[in-house]
Amino acid sequence: MWGSMSASDRPTRAKSLRELLAHGRSAARSDAKGRLARATLRHAMVTTLPDRLLGGVLMRRHLRTTVRLREQELWVPGWPAAFDGVRIAHVSDLHVGELMPVERAVEVIDLVRQTKPDLVACTGDVVDLHVAGCEPVFEALGSIPAELGSYFVLGNHDLLDSARRVLRLSRSAGLVTLRSSSIAVPRGLRIAGVDWSNSIAGNAALVRRALVGSEAPHLLLAHNPKAFREAARLGVPLTLAGHTHGGQVSIRERGGVPRAVRRGSRLTVGHYHDGRSHLFVTTGAGGWFPLRVNCPAEVVSLVVRSADAK
């Protein structure tokens, strides 16, 4: 505990307090530095301080918890018959940092590699607070063999420290970074991806921007599930998202049965549909704080089937 530290630990504690005070002074800023300062303070309050008060129990237990491989089959109307049975590795919310050391993140990505995906989709928040040291994680993501390519969209945490460095790392690793843009892979599968926005309206504008001058994609990647509202309106067959972590704490674990989207409903975890458009929201591999209840950390292997080919 902080109050029982030895004399040799006190300089470290003093430095930590000085750093927190500095972040507190920066937190009121509206720029990127302010956003990083607020995120750092949240991390201190919900992770560092509680863990120290409990003698490190939370962190030790968290780091012993395995990240599960979730396998899911989705039957999607409008999915092209030529890509019936395609296997997509969906990775999101690694949050590489104190709660997800680099070595652990690389092990999680090795789990993804074992699924032998046709396509890799990373829906953001590879980074938690700081980009430095994350190079091996991007390299591991980019090295997964995938015939249809590997794709990446930015999450809100990827923007905190240096979005420019995150983008440089993703591109140098061979990930196709989709920033409100679309791409067609061989044999005609159309994939789009959007940048981070917190609002429904902001996500809608980004989705429309990604589709300007092109046909609606078959697959949309977004960090925020709110992008699905506009994607469904525009007839996008499948959207993949993360961001929510499933809340990390739930009364009961939810199954894979698709739920219909109703006005005002929250898109937090699992499989949803709105008419013919489908959404899958992963709980993610990392965390905001070192506790999960009925909401396991995961990477997902999706087999997408064409419902029209039944």
C-alpha positions in Angstrom: 0.0 0.0 0.0 1.1 3.6 -0.5 1.0 4.3 3.2 3.2 1.4 4.1 6.0 1.9 1.5 9.6 1.7 2.7 11.9 4.6 2.6 13.4 3.3 -0.6 10.0 3.4 -2.3 9.2 7.0 -1.3 11.0 8.8 -4.1 9.0 6.7 -6.6 5.8 7.6 -4.8 6.7 11.2 -4.8 7.4 11.1 -8.5 4.1 9.5 -9.1 2.3 12.1 -7.1 4.1 14.9 -9.0 3.1 13.3 -12.3 -0.5 13.0 -11.3 -0.5 16.7 -10.2 1.0 17.6 -13.6 -1.7 15.6 -15.4 -4.4 17.3 -13.2 -3.2 20.7 -14.4 -3.4 19.5 -18.0 -6.7 17.8 -17.8 -8.8 21.0 -18.4 -7.2 21.5 -21.8 -9.4 20.7 -24.8 -6.5 19.5 -27.0 -4.8 16.1 -27.4 -2.6 16.8 -24.3 -5.8 17.3 -22.3 -7.4 14.1 -23.5 -4.3 12.1 -22.6 -4.1 13.8 -19.2 -7.7 12.9 -18.4 -7.2 9.3 -19.6 -4.1 9.0 -17.4 -6.0 10.3 -14.4 -8.9 7.8 -15.0 -6.3 5.0 -15.2 -4.8 6.1 -11.9 -8.2 6.2 -10.2 -9.7 3.0 -11.5 -6.6 0.8 -11.8 -3.4 2.0 -10.2 -4.8 3.3 -6.9 -7.2 0.4 -6.2 -4.6 -2.1 -7.0 -2.0 -0.6 -4.7 -4.6 -0.3 -1.9 -5.2 -4.0 -2.3 -1.5 -4.9 -2.3 -1.4 -5.7 -6.1 -4.1 -8.4 -5.9 -6.2 -7.0 -8.7 -3.3 -6.8 -11.2 -1.9 -10.2 -10.4 -5.3 -11.8 -10.8 -6.0 -9.9 -14.0 -2.7 -11.0 -15.6 -3.4 -14.6 -14.8 -6.8 -14.5 -16.6 -6.7 -16.0 -20.1 -8.0 -14.3 -23.2 -10.4 -16.7 -24.8 -10.8 -17.5 -28.4 -14.5 -17.1 -29.3 -15.7 -18.8 -32.5 -18.9 -17.5 -34.0 -20.8 -18.3 -37.2 -22.8 -15.4 -38.7 -25.5 -15.9 -41.4 -25.6 -12.5 -43.2 -28.1 -11.4 -45.9 -26.3 -9.6 -48.7 -23.0 -11.2 -48.0 -21.5 -12.2 -51.4 -21.8 -16.0 -52.2 -18.2 -15.9 -53.5 -17.1 -15.3 -49.9 -19.4 -17.7 -48.2 -17.5 -19.3 -45.3 -14.8 -16.7 -45.1 -13.0 -16.7 -41.8 -12.4 -13.2 -40.2 -10.2 -12.8 -37.2 -11.7 -9.9 -35.2 -9.2 -8.3 -32.8 -10.1 -5.2 -30.8 -9.2 -3.2 -27.6 -5.8 -4.7 -26.8 -5.0 -1.6 -24.7 -1.3 -2.3 -24.7 0.1 -0.9 -21.5 0.0 -1.7 -17.8 -3.0 -4.0 -18.1 -1.8 -5.6 -21.3 2.0 -5.9 -21.4 3.6 -6.2 -24.9 4.5 -9.9 -24.4 0.9 -10.8 -23.4 -0.5 -8.9 -26.4 1.9 -10.8 -28.8 0.7 -14.1 -27.2 -2.9 -13.1 -27.8 -2.1 -12.3 -31.5 -0.4 -15.7 -31.8 -3.8 -17.2 -30.6 -5.4 -15.4 -33.6 -2.8 -16.7 -35.9 -3.7 -20.3 -35.0 -7.2 -19.8 -36.5 -5.7 -19.3 -39.9 -8.0 -16.5 -40.9 -8.7 -15.4 -44.5 -9.0 -11.7 -43.3 -7.8 -9.9 -40.2 -9.9 -7.0 -38.8 -8.5 -4.9 -36.0 -11.1 -2.4 -34.8 -8.9 -0.1 -32.8 -7.4 0.7 -29.4 -4.3 -1.3 -29.9 -2.7 1.3 -27.6 -3.9 2.3 -24.2 -2.1 5.5 -23.2 1.4 5.6 -24.8 2.6 4.4 -28.2 6.2 3.8 -27.2 7.0 0.1 -27.1 4.0 -1.0 -29.1 6.0 -1.8 -32.2 6.1 -5.6 -31.7 2.4 -5.7 -31.3 1.7 -4.0 -34.7 4.4 -6.2 -36.3 2.7 -9.3 -34.9 -0.7 -8.2 -36.2 0.8 -7.5 -39.6 2.6 -10.8 -39.8 -0.6 -13.0 -39.6 -1.0 -14.7 -43.0 -4.4 -13.7 -44.4 -5.2 -14.1 -48.1 -7.7 -11.2 -48.1 -5.5 -8.8 -46.1 -5.3 -7.2 -42.7 -7.2 -4.0 -41.9 -7.1 -1.5 -39.1 -9.2 1.4 -37.9 -8.3 3.9 -35.2 -9.9 3.8 -31.7 -10.2 6.7 -29.3 -7.2 5.5 -27.2 -5.0 5.3 -30.4 -5.5 9.0 -30.7 -4.4 10.0 -27.2 -0.6 10.0 -27.4 0.2 10.3 -31.1 -2.2 9.2 -33.8 0.6 9.9 -36.3 2.9 7.3 -34.7 0.1 4.8 -34.5 -0.7 5.2 -38.2 3.0 4.9 -39.1 3.4 1.7 -37.1 0.2 0.1 -38.6 1.2 1.0 -42.1 4.8 -0.2 -41.7 3.5 -3.5 -40.3 1.5 -4.0 -43.5 -2.0 -3.2 -42.1 -4.4 -1.5 -44.5 -5.5 1.5 -42.5 -9.0 2.6 -43.4 -9.8 6.2 -42.5 -13.4 6.8 -43.6 -12.5 5.1 -46.8 -13.3 1.9 -48.8 -11.3 -0.7 -50.6 -12.1 -3.7 -52.8 -10.1 -6.9 -52.5 -9.7 -9.5 -55.3 -12.9 -11.2 -56.4 -14.9 -8.1 -55.3 -15.3 -8.0 -51.5 -15.8 -4.4 -50.5 -14.4 -3.3 -47.1 -14.8 0.1 -45.5 -13.5 1.6 -42.2 -14.2 4.7 -40.3 -12.2 6.8 -37.8 -13.3 7.3 -34.2 -16.3 9.5 -33.3 -18.2 9.4 -30.0 -21.6 10.5 -31.3 -24.2 8.8 -33.5 -24.2 11.9 -35.8 -20.4 11.9 -36.0 -20.3 8.2 -36.9 -23.1 8.7 -39.5 -21.1 11.4 -41.2 -17.9 9.2 -41.2 -19.8 6.3 -42.7 -21.3 8.4 -45.4 -17.8 9.8 -46.2 -16.4 6.3 -46.5 -19.1 5.5 -49.1 -18.9 8.6 -51.3 -18.5 7.6 -54.9 -18.6 3.9 -54.2 -21.1 1.1 -53.7 -22.0 0.2 -50.2 -19.4 -2.1 -48.7 -20.1 -5.7 -47.7 -18.0 -5.2 -44.5 -17.6 -2.1 -42.3 -15.0 -1.8 -39.6 -15.6 0.8 -36.8 -14.3 1.2 -33.3 -17.6 2.6 -32.1 -20.7 0.4 -32.5 -22.8 3.6 -33.0 -21.6 3.5 -36.7 -24.0 0.6 -37.2 -27.0 3.0 -37.1 -26.0 4.6 -40.4 -24.5 1.4 -41.8 -27.8 -0.3 -41.4 -29.7 2.6 -43.0 -27.4 2.4 -46.0 -27.7 -1.4 -46.3 -24.2 -2.5 -45.2 -24.5 -6.3 -44.6 -22.0 -6.6 -41.8 -20.3 -4.2 -39.3 -17.6 -5.2 -36.8 -16.9 -3.0 -33.8 -15.4 -3.0 -30.3 -14.9 -0.1 -27.8 -17.5 -1.1 -25.2 -15.6 -4.1 -23.6 -19.1 -5.4 -23.0 -19.0 -3.2 -19.9 -16.5 -5.6 -18.4 -19.0 -6.4 -15.6 -22.3 -8.1 -16.4 -25.1 -9.8 -14.4 -24.9 -12.8 -16.8 -22.9 -13.7 -19.8 -24.7 -13.2 -23.1 -24.9 -15.8 -25.8 -24.6 -15.5 -29.5 -28.3 -15.2 -30.4 -28.7 -12.1 -32.6 -30.8 -9.4 -31.0 -33.0 -7.0 -33.0 -31.9 -3.3 -32.8 -34.7 -1.0 -31.4 -34.7 2.7 -31.2 -32.6 3.8 -28.2 -31.1 0.3 -27.6 -27.5 0.2 -26.6 -25.1 -1.8 -28.7 -22.8 -3.2 -26.1 -21.8 -6.8 -26.8 -22.5 -9.7 -29.2 -24.6 -10.1 -32.3 -27.3 -7.6 -33.4 -29.4 -7.1 -36.6 -31.4 -4.3 -38.0 -33.4 -5.7 -40.9 -30.9 -7.3 -43.3 -27.8 -5.6 -41.7 -25.8 -7.3 -39.0 -23.4 -6.1 -36.3 -21.0 -8.0 -34.1 -19.5 -6.2 -31.1 -16.6 -7.9 -29.4 -15.8 -7.6 -25.7 -12.1 -7.0 -26.6 -8.9 -8.5 -25.5 -7.8 -5.8 -23.0 -9.4 -3.7 -20.3 -10.0 -0.3 -18.8 -9.6 -1.7 -15.3 -8.4 -5.1 -13.9 -11.7 -6.8 -13.4 -14.1 -8.7 -15.6 -17.3 -10.5 -14.5 -19.4 -12.6 -16.9 -17.7 -10.7 -19.7 -14.5 -12.6 -20.7 -11.7 -10.9 -22.6 -11.7 -12.3 -26.1 -10.5 -12.4 -29.7 -13.0 -13.7 -32.2 -12.9 -16.0 -35.1 -16.0 -15.3 -37.3 -17.1 -17.5 -40.1 -19.4 -15.5 -42.3 -22.1 -17.2 -44.3 -24.2 -15.8 -47.1 -27.8 -16.1 -45.9 -28.9 -15.6 -49.5 -27.1 -18.8 -50.5 -29.1 -21.0 -48.1 
